[in-house]
Structures are given as C-alpha cells and as structure tokens.
C-alpha cells in the first residue's frame, strides 16, 4: 500500500477519533451545564421563598405593631372619656349648686321684702320642707361626687394589689399541685374557688354582678348549668367557666430532661384542647335566657400552666378562638372583670343622675308651690286693702256717714266718745315678680302652671288654708 495513503488513513482515523471525543465532551459539558442551571433555578426558587417568608414575617410584625397602636389609642380614648365624664359631672354639680343657691337667695330676699314681721313665722313653716329637701339634695350630690373620686383614686392601688395577689395565687397554685393531683373533683372545686376569688378582687358582687351554678335549658329542653354567669348592664351576660389541667403540667415541671418535658407539655396542651372541645360542645351562648356574645371565657387558675401552654403551642389560643372559647388566666381576666365592674359603676352613676334630675323636678315643684301661695297671699292682702279704703270713703268721705252725724255731737248730751280719725292705707303688693318661668320636664304635670308635678297631694288644701 502506498505510504501516503497509509498516512492519510491514519490522519483521518485520528481526526475522526478526535472529533468523536470533542462531541462526547461537549455533550457531557452540556449535561453538566443543564444540571448546574437546574441547581441555580432551585436556588433562585429557594431564595424567592425565603424572601416571601421574610415579607410575610415583616407584614405580620407590622400588623402586630398596628394592633398595638390601635389598642393604645383605644386605651387612651377610654381614659379621655373617663376624664370627660368626670369633668362633666363636676360642671353639672357646680351648675346645680349655683342655680339652687341663687334660687334660694332670690326667694328668701323676696320673702323678706314682701311680708311683714307677722307673716315671718308662717312663711318659715312653709319654707321648712323646701330647705330640708334642698339640704338633702346637696348632701346626695356630695355623696355621689365623693364616691366617684374615691373609686377613681383607689383604682390604681387596687390594680397593683390585684397583681400582687395574682403572683401569690400563682405560688399557691404550685403548692396545691400535690394536694390536687389525685382528685378531679377537688381540682374542679379549687378552680372554681380561685375564679370566685378573682371575681371578688375585681370588685364584682355575687347576685348583683354575677351568679354561680346558674341553670338554663337549651333548645331541646335539656337543662345545663354554667359555672359563673357575669351580669352586664342592659341584661347582658358573659359566661365564665373554670377548667383545671394539672397532671400533665405537673409532669412537665418535674421532668429531668428536655425530651420528657416536651412530651409532658404535649399532653398538657392536649388536655387543654380537650377542655376547649368539651366546653364548646355545651353551647352555653345559645341557651334560653342567656344574652351573651358568641364566645365563652375559659378560666385556667394555674397562671404558669396557662403561660407555658401558650408558649408550647402558639396556635392554642387561635384554636380556642375558632371554637368561640377565649382562654384567660387570673392576670388576663382581671382587666375584663374590672371593665365589667366599671360598667356597673357608670350604670349606677347614670341611674343616680336620673334620680337627681327627678329630685330637681320635685324641688322646683316645691318652689312653684311656695310662689303660688305668695301670689295668693299678696292678692288677698291687696283685695283687703281695697275693701278697707272703700269702706273708709263711705265713712269719712265727702258724702260719708261721718259728715251726716257730726251735728248729733252738738245737739245730744249723751255722747261720751270722740270720733277717731280714719286714715287711708296703701298696702298694695307687687306680685308680678313672683312669677317663675316654667321648665319642661319629662315628669311634668299638665295641671300645674309651673310645668312640674306637685310636691304633695295635700298642697291644694294647704293653699286654701293659707
């Protein structure tokens, strides 16, 4: 064979082998490139997911900050409303005091100017009931005002005291763990006792503000019993039920390792969830005669157990909320119960304000009665003065009887008396200033000219006697 042909053949073979190698290498590199591109794509997706999670966390943090600001603004608004109510009450008290002071001084001044010394005793008798009522009214206003100031002044000290007692209750709960761990009935009774203690420390009074072991019927006629029924103004209610989860939490506290503690806390959370399910199944809010919101407050008397359960399962509170069960402890229930107590205080203040308004109407009625009697007395005196002057004219006037009988004094020897001089008397009284402008009251009596009911049914008889 020709050496040139052999050379070409070898070179061609080498070329083909080299070309095959390069093709194989390029395909291998392409495969690796595609694999790297896939890894880069996955990494980008992971980065995107992490960014989404970061944005979600930021949004959640922003929402929590917004909620905190809203709560702070709400609290500030409530405090401002309380301050406004106090200011309005003070202003109303001052206005009432000034008005009644001016009214009393005006009436007394007119009495002194229009009546002589003989009528002073009778007028004093008439004004005695009015003075007693004004004094009682002023005393009642002062008592209401002092009670409001004492309640607001002691509020901060009471809350501090409640917090201290709450800490002591937490320690007491730990000490009672051993005594209560074996008897569920004792645990339930102890939990209810702690709840009642919390209600009393919040300023609520049994029967007036809450009831225990109240019995109601459901839609099927079955009787159910609530632990505590909190009363609200307007015949509204809040249901409060005590649940004690102790055994699993006791194991968690005494656990020697983190693993044992985690398992015990899992059991503790399961126990709390079971209590939530049982309480939700009773459907207290739909019982006949219960006017409650759609949620029930579940009281956990062991403060540390309540806190650790929420820390161990961050969704525990949401789980209860989804079933219309709100988890509360001694510390978290105090603000709610204090709010209820303050609602009753405001309701009492409103009722007393209405009573004060009714008392003002009665007092105004008494003033109208006295004014009417003054008017009648002045009119009677004016009429008597007119009759006296007319009789005098008939007696000593130009055509009177005295002029006709004067000659009898000269011709008769049996006259032993001397005719007195009869002077005219002007005893007119200005009764126009005794008029009192009528005021419109809800309990006004249409038959009374002053627009208010009479103080006493016997007033008409007294006027006729006067």
C-alpha positions as CSV (number, residue, x, y, z in Angstrom):
1,X,0.0,0.0,0.0
2,X,1.1,3.5,-0.8
3,X,2.8,5.2,2.2
4,X,0.8,8.4,1.5
5,X,-2.4,6.5,1.6
6,X,-1.5,4.9,5.0
7,X,-0.6,8.4,6.3
8,X,-3.9,9.8,5.1
9,X,-5.7,6.9,6.6
10,X,-4.1,7.3,10.0
11,X,-4.7,11.0,10.0
12,X,-8.3,10.5,9.1
13,X,-8.7,8.0,11.8
14,X,-7.1,10.3,14.3
15,X,-9.4,13.1,13.1
16,X,-12.5,11.0,13.5
17,X,-11.5,9.9,17.0
18,X,-10.7,13.5,18.0
19,X,-14.0,14.7,16.6
20,X,-15.9,11.9,18.4
21,X,-14.1,12.8,21.6
22,X,-14.9,16.5,21.2
23,X,-18.6,15.7,20.5
24,X,-18.7,13.4,23.5
25,X,-17.0,16.1,25.7
26,X,-19.3,18.8,24.5
27,X,-22.4,16.7,25.3
28,X,-21.0,15.9,28.7
29,X,-20.4,19.6,29.3
30,X,-23.9,20.4,28.1
31,X,-25.3,17.9,30.6
32,X,-23.3,19.4,33.4
33,X,-24.4,22.8,32.3
34,X,-28.0,21.9,32.4
35,X,-27.6,20.3,35.8
36,X,-25.9,23.4,37.1
37,X,-28.7,25.5,35.6
38,X,-31.3,23.4,37.4
39,X,-29.5,23.8,40.6
40,X,-29.3,27.6,40.1
41,X,-33.0,27.6,39.3
42,X,-33.8,25.7,42.5
43,X,-31.5,28.1,44.5
44,X,-33.4,31.0,43.0
45,X,-36.7,29.5,44.0
46,X,-35.5,28.9,47.5
47,X,-34.3,32.5,47.7
48,X,-37.7,33.6,46.4
49,X,-39.5,31.5,49.0
50,X,-37.2,32.8,51.8
51,X,-38.0,36.4,50.6
52,X,-41.7,35.7,50.6
53,X,-41.4,34.3,54.1
54,X,-39.4,37.3,55.1
55,X,-42.1,39.6,53.7
56,X,-44.8,37.6,55.4
57,X,-43.0,37.9,58.7
58,X,-42.5,41.7,58.2
59,X,-46.2,42.1,57.4
60,X,-47.1,40.1,60.5
61,X,-44.8,42.3,62.6
62,X,-46.3,45.4,61.0
63,X,-49.8,44.2,61.7
64,X,-48.9,43.4,65.3
65,X,-47.4,46.9,65.7
66,X,-50.5,48.4,64.2
67,X,-52.8,46.4,66.5
68,X,-50.7,47.5,69.5
69,X,-51.1,51.2,68.4
70,X,-54.8,50.7,67.9
71,X,-55.1,49.2,71.4
72,X,-53.0,52.0,72.9
73,X,-55.2,54.6,71.1
74,X,-58.3,52.8,72.4
75,X,-57.0,52.8,75.9
76,X,-56.1,56.5,75.6
77,X,-59.6,57.2,74.3
78,X,-61.2,55.4,77.2
79,X,-59.1,57.4,79.7
80,X,-60.1,60.6,77.9
81,X,-63.8,59.6,78.0
82,X,-63.4,58.9,81.8
83,X,-61.8,62.3,82.3
84,X,-64.5,64.0,80.2
85,X,-67.2,62.2,82.3
86,X,-65.6,63.4,85.5
87,X,-65.3,67.0,84.1
88,X,-69.0,66.9,83.0
89,X,-70.0,65.7,86.4
90,X,-68.1,68.4,88.2
91,X,-69.5,71.0,85.8
92,X,-73.1,69.8,86.4
93,X,-72.6,69.7,90.1
94,X,-71.3,73.3,90.1
95,X,-74.1,74.5,87.9
96,X,-76.8,72.8,90.1
97,X,-75.2,74.2,93.2
98,X,-75.0,77.7,91.8
99,X,-78.6,77.6,90.4
100,X,-80.1,76.4,93.6
101,X,-78.1,78.8,95.7
102,X,-79.3,81.8,93.5
103,X,-82.8,80.5,93.5
104,X,-82.9,80.1,97.3
105,X,-81.4,83.5,97.9
106,X,-83.8,85.1,95.5
107,X,-86.8,83.5,97.2
108,X,-85.7,84.4,100.6
109,X,-85.0,88.0,99.6
110,X,-88.4,88.4,98.1
111,X,-90.0,86.9,101.2
112,X,-88.2,89.4,103.4
113,X,-89.2,92.4,101.2
114,X,-92.9,91.4,100.7
115,X,-94.0,90.1,104.1
116,X,-94.1,91.9,107.5
117,X,-93.0,90.6,110.8
118,X,-96.3,88.9,111.5
119,X,-96.1,86.7,108.4
120,X,-92.5,85.6,109.0
121,X,-93.4,82.7,111.2
122,X,-96.0,81.3,108.7
123,X,-93.6,81.7,105.8
124,X,-90.8,79.9,107.7
125,X,-93.1,77.0,108.3
126,X,-93.9,76.9,104.6
127,X,-90.2,77.0,103.6
128,X,-89.0,74.4,106.1
129,X,-89.8,71.4,103.9
130,X,-88.1,73.1,100.9
131,X,-85.0,73.8,102.9
132,X,-84.9,70.2,104.1
133,X,-85.2,68.9,100.6
134,X,-82.5,71.3,99.3
135,X,-80.2,70.2,102.1
136,X,-80.9,66.5,101.3
137,X,-80.3,67.1,97.6
138,X,-77.0,68.8,98.3
139,X,-75.9,66.0,100.6
140,X,-76.8,63.4,97.9
141,X,-74.8,65.3,95.3
142,X,-71.8,65.5,97.5
143,X,-72.0,61.8,98.4
144,X,-72.2,60.8,94.7
145,X,-69.2,63.1,93.9
146,X,-67.1,61.8,96.8
147,X,-67.9,58.2,95.9
148,X,-66.7,58.8,92.3
149,X,-63.5,60.4,93.4
150,X,-62.7,57.6,95.8
151,X,-63.3,55.0,93.2
152,X,-61.0,56.7,90.6
153,X,-58.3,57.4,93.2
154,X,-58.2,53.8,94.5
155,X,-58.3,52.2,91.1
156,X,-54.6,52.2,90.5
157,X,-53.9,50.9,94.1
158,X,-56.4,48.2,93.6
159,X,-54.9,47.0,90.4
160,X,-51.5,46.9,92.0
161,X,-52.9,44.9,94.9
162,X,-54.6,42.5,92.5
163,X,-51.3,41.9,90.6
164,X,-49.6,41.1,93.9
165,X,-52.3,38.8,94.9
166,X,-52.1,37.2,91.4
167,X,-48.5,36.4,92.0
168,X,-49.3,35.0,95.4
169,X,-52.1,32.9,93.8
170,X,-49.6,31.5,91.3
171,X,-47.3,30.4,94.2
172,X,-50.3,29.0,96.0
173,X,-51.3,27.0,92.9
174,X,-47.8,25.4,92.8
175,X,-48.1,24.5,96.4
176,X,-51.6,23.0,95.9
177,X,-50.4,20.8,93.0
178,X,-49.5,17.8,95.2
179,X,-52.8,18.1,97.1
180,X,-55.0,18.2,94.0
181,X,-53.2,15.9,91.6
182,X,-55.2,12.8,92.6
183,X,-58.8,14.0,92.7
184,X,-60.5,15.6,89.7
185,X,-63.5,16.8,91.9
186,X,-61.2,18.6,94.3
187,X,-59.4,20.2,91.3
188,X,-62.6,21.5,89.9
189,X,-63.8,22.9,93.3
190,X,-60.4,24.5,93.8
191,X,-60.5,26.1,90.3
192,X,-64.0,27.5,90.9
193,X,-62.8,28.9,94.3
194,X,-59.9,30.6,92.6
195,X,-62.3,32.0,89.9
196,X,-64.7,33.4,92.6
197,X,-61.7,34.9,94.4
198,X,-60.7,36.7,91.2
199,X,-64.3,38.0,90.7
200,X,-64.4,39.4,94.2
201,X,-61.0,41.1,93.9
202,X,-62.2,42.7,90.6
203,X,-64.9,44.5,92.6
204,X,-67.9,42.3,91.5
205,X,-70.6,41.3,94.0
206,X,-72.4,37.9,94.0
207,X,-76.0,38.0,92.9
208,X,-75.7,41.7,91.9
209,X,-72.9,41.3,89.3
210,X,-72.6,37.5,88.9
211,X,-74.3,34.2,89.6
212,X,-72.7,30.8,90.1
213,X,-74.1,27.4,89.1
214,X,-77.0,29.0,87.1
215,X,-79.3,26.6,85.4
216,X,-80.8,27.1,81.9
217,X,-82.5,25.0,79.2
218,X,-81.3,24.5,75.6
219,X,-83.4,24.4,72.5
220,X,-84.2,20.7,73.1
221,X,-85.4,21.3,76.7
222,X,-82.3,19.8,78.3
223,X,-81.1,21.6,81.4
224,X,-77.5,22.8,81.5
225,X,-75.5,24.6,84.3
226,X,-72.9,27.3,83.9
227,X,-70.0,27.8,86.4
228,X,-70.3,31.6,86.5
229,X,-72.7,33.9,84.8
230,X,-71.3,37.5,84.7
231,X,-74.1,40.1,84.5
232,X,-73.7,43.3,82.4
233,X,-75.9,46.4,82.4
234,X,-78.8,46.1,80.0
235,X,-79.5,42.4,81.0
236,X,-76.5,41.1,79.0
237,X,-74.2,38.3,80.2
238,X,-70.7,36.8,79.9
239,X,-70.2,33.1,80.6
240,X,-67.1,32.2,82.6
241,X,-66.1,28.5,83.1
242,X,-63.2,27.2,85.2
243,X,-61.0,24.3,83.8
244,X,-58.0,22.8,85.7
245,X,-55.3,21.0,83.7
246,X,-52.8,19.8,86.3
247,X,-51.4,16.3,85.9
248,X,-49.5,16.7,82.6
249,X,-48.2,20.1,83.6
250,X,-47.0,18.7,86.9
251,X,-45.0,16.1,85.0
252,X,-43.6,18.8,82.8
253,X,-42.5,20.8,85.8
254,X,-40.8,17.8,87.4
255,X,-39.3,16.5,84.2
256,X,-35.5,15.9,84.3
257,X,-34.8,16.2,80.6
258,X,-36.0,18.4,77.8
259,X,-37.4,15.4,75.9
260,X,-39.6,14.4,78.9
261,X,-40.7,17.9,79.4
262,X,-41.7,18.3,75.7
263,X,-43.7,15.1,75.9
264,X,-45.4,16.2,79.1
265,X,-46.2,19.6,77.6
266,X,-47.7,17.9,74.5
267,X,-50.0,16.0,76.9
268,X,-50.8,19.3,78.8
269,X,-51.8,21.0,75.5
270,X,-53.9,18.0,74.6
271,X,-55.7,18.3,77.9
272,X,-56.4,22.0,77.4
273,X,-57.7,21.3,73.9
274,X,-60.0,18.6,75.3
275,X,-61.4,21.1,77.8
276,X,-62.0,23.5,75.0
277,X,-63.8,20.9,73.0
278,X,-66.0,19.9,76.0
279,X,-66.8,23.5,76.8
280,X,-67.6,24.3,73.1
281,X,-69.9,21.3,72.9
282,X,-72.1,22.6,75.7
283,X,-73.1,25.6,73.5
284,X,-73.8,27.9,76.5
285,X,-74.3,31.0,74.4
286,X,-77.5,29.6,72.8
287,X,-79.2,28.6,76.0
288,X,-82.7,30.1,76.5
289,X,-82.4,33.1,78.8
290,X,-78.7,33.7,78.2
291,X,-78.0,37.0,76.4
292,X,-74.2,36.5,75.8
293,X,-71.8,37.1,73.0
294,X,-70.9,34.1,70.9
295,X,-67.8,33.3,73.0
296,X,-67.2,31.8,76.4
297,X,-64.3,32.7,78.7
298,X,-62.4,29.5,79.9
299,X,-60.5,30.3,83.1
300,X,-57.3,28.5,83.8
301,X,-56.4,29.1,87.5
302,X,-52.8,28.0,87.2
303,X,-51.1,31.0,85.8
304,X,-47.8,29.3,84.9
305,X,-49.7,26.4,83.2
306,X,-51.6,28.9,81.1
307,X,-48.5,30.7,80.0
308,X,-46.5,27.5,79.3
309,X,-49.3,26.0,77.3
310,X,-49.5,29.1,75.0
311,X,-45.7,29.2,74.7
312,X,-45.5,25.5,73.8
313,X,-48.3,25.7,71.2
314,X,-48.5,29.1,69.6
315,X,-51.8,28.2,67.9
316,X,-53.6,27.1,71.1
317,X,-55.3,30.5,71.6
318,X,-56.4,30.6,67.9
319,X,-57.7,27.0,68.3
320,X,-59.9,28.0,71.2
321,X,-61.0,31.2,69.4
322,X,-62.1,29.2,66.4
323,X,-64.4,27.3,68.7
324,X,-65.6,30.6,70.4
325,X,-63.6,29.8,73.5
326,X,-61.3,32.5,74.9
327,X,-58.5,31.3,77.2
328,X,-58.0,33.5,80.2
329,X,-56.0,33.3,83.4
330,X,-56.1,35.3,86.7
331,X,-53.9,38.1,85.2
332,X,-55.6,38.4,81.8
333,X,-59.2,38.1,83.3
334,X,-58.6,41.0,85.8
335,X,-58.8,43.8,83.1
336,X,-62.0,42.2,81.6
337,X,-63.7,41.9,85.0
338,X,-62.6,45.4,86.1
339,X,-64.1,46.7,82.9
340,X,-67.4,45.0,83.9
341,X,-67.2,46.5,87.4
342,X,-66.6,50.0,85.9
343,X,-69.6,49.5,83.6
344,X,-71.7,48.8,86.7
345,X,-70.2,52.0,88.3
346,X,-71.1,54.0,85.2
347,X,-74.6,52.5,85.1
348,X,-75.1,53.4,88.8
349,X,-73.9,56.9,88.1
350,X,-76.3,57.3,85.3
351,X,-79.2,56.0,87.4
352,X,-78.2,58.4,90.2
353,X,-78.0,61.2,87.7
354,X,-81.6,60.4,86.6
355,X,-82.6,60.3,90.3
356,X,-81.0,63.7,90.8
357,X,-83.0,65.0,87.8
358,X,-86.2,63.7,89.3
359,X,-85.3,65.3,92.6
360,X,-84.6,68.6,90.9
361,X,-88.1,68.4,89.4
362,X,-89.6,67.8,92.9
363,X,-87.7,70.7,94.4
364,X,-88.7,73.0,91.5
365,X,-92.3,71.9,92.1
366,X,-91.9,73.0,95.8
367,X,-90.6,76.4,94.7
368,X,-93.6,76.8,92.4
369,X,-96.0,75.9,95.2
370,X,-94.4,78.5,97.6
371,X,-94.6,81.1,94.8
372,X,-98.2,80.3,94.1
373,X,-99.0,80.7,97.9
374,X,-97.1,84.0,98.0
375,X,-99.1,85.2,94.9
376,X,-102.4,84.2,96.6
377,X,-101.4,85.9,99.8
378,X,-100.4,89.2,98.1
379,X,-103.6,89.2,96.0
380,X,-105.7,88.6,99.2
381,X,-103.9,91.5,101.0
382,X,-104.4,93.8,98.0
383,X,-108.1,93.0,97.9
384,X,-108.4,93.6,101.7
385,X,-106.7,97.0,101.3
386,X,-109.1,97.9,98.5
387,X,-112.1,97.0,100.7
388,X,-110.7,99.0,103.6
389,X,-110.3,102.2,101.5
390,X,-113.8,101.9,100.0
391,X,-115.3,101.5,103.5
392,X,-113.3,104.5,104.7
393,X,-114.6,106.6,101.8
394,X,-118.1,105.6,102.7
395,X,-117.5,106.5,106.3
396,X,-115.4,109.7,106.3
397,X,-115.7,110.9,102.6
398,X,-117.4,114.0,101.4
399,X,-120.8,112.2,101.3
400,X,-119.8,109.8,104.1
401,X,-121.7,108.9,107.3
402,X,-119.3,110.9,109.5
403,X,-120.4,114.2,107.9
404,X,-124.0,113.4,108.3
405,X,-123.7,112.6,112.0
406,X,-121.3,115.4,113.1
407,X,-124.3,117.6,114.1
408,X,-125.5,114.9,116.6
409,X,-122.4,115.7,118.7
410,X,-123.6,119.2,119.2
411,X,-127.3,118.5,119.9
412,X,-127.0,115.4,122.1
413,X,-126.0,115.3,125.7
414,X,-125.5,111.6,125.9
415,X,-122.3,111.4,123.7
416,X,-119.3,110.1,125.6
417,X,-117.0,109.1,122.8
418,X,-115.0,111.0,120.2
419,X,-115.0,110.1,116.5
420,X,-111.4,108.9,115.6
421,X,-109.6,110.0,112.5
422,X,-109.6,107.2,109.9
423,X,-106.6,107.4,107.6
424,X,-106.4,105.7,104.2
425,X,-103.9,102.8,104.0
426,X,-101.9,101.8,100.9
427,X,-100.9,98.1,101.3
428,X,-100.6,97.1,97.7
429,X,-98.0,94.4,97.0
430,X,-96.1,93.9,93.7
431,X,-96.8,90.2,93.0
432,X,-95.6,90.3,89.3
433,X,-92.0,89.5,90.4
434,X,-93.2,86.2,92.0
435,X,-93.8,84.6,88.6
436,X,-91.4,81.8,87.7
437,X,-90.7,80.7,84.2
438,X,-91.9,77.2,83.6
439,X,-89.4,74.5,82.6
440,X,-90.0,71.3,80.5
441,X,-89.5,68.1,82.5
442,X,-90.3,64.5,81.5
443,X,-92.5,64.0,84.5
444,X,-94.3,67.4,84.1
445,X,-97.9,67.6,85.3
446,X,-100.1,69.4,82.7
447,X,-102.4,70.7,85.5
448,X,-99.5,72.6,87.2
449,X,-98.9,76.1,85.9
450,X,-95.1,75.7,86.6
451,X,-94.9,72.6,84.4
452,X,-93.9,70.2,87.2
453,X,-95.8,67.8,89.5
454,X,-97.0,69.0,92.9
455,X,-94.8,68.1,95.9
456,X,-97.7,66.7,97.9
457,X,-101.3,65.8,97.1
458,X,-102.4,68.0,100.0
459,X,-100.9,71.2,98.6
460,X,-104.3,72.4,97.3
461,X,-105.8,72.0,100.8
462,X,-102.8,73.9,102.3
463,X,-103.3,76.7,99.8
464,X,-106.9,77.2,100.7
465,X,-106.0,77.3,104.4
466,X,-103.3,79.9,103.7
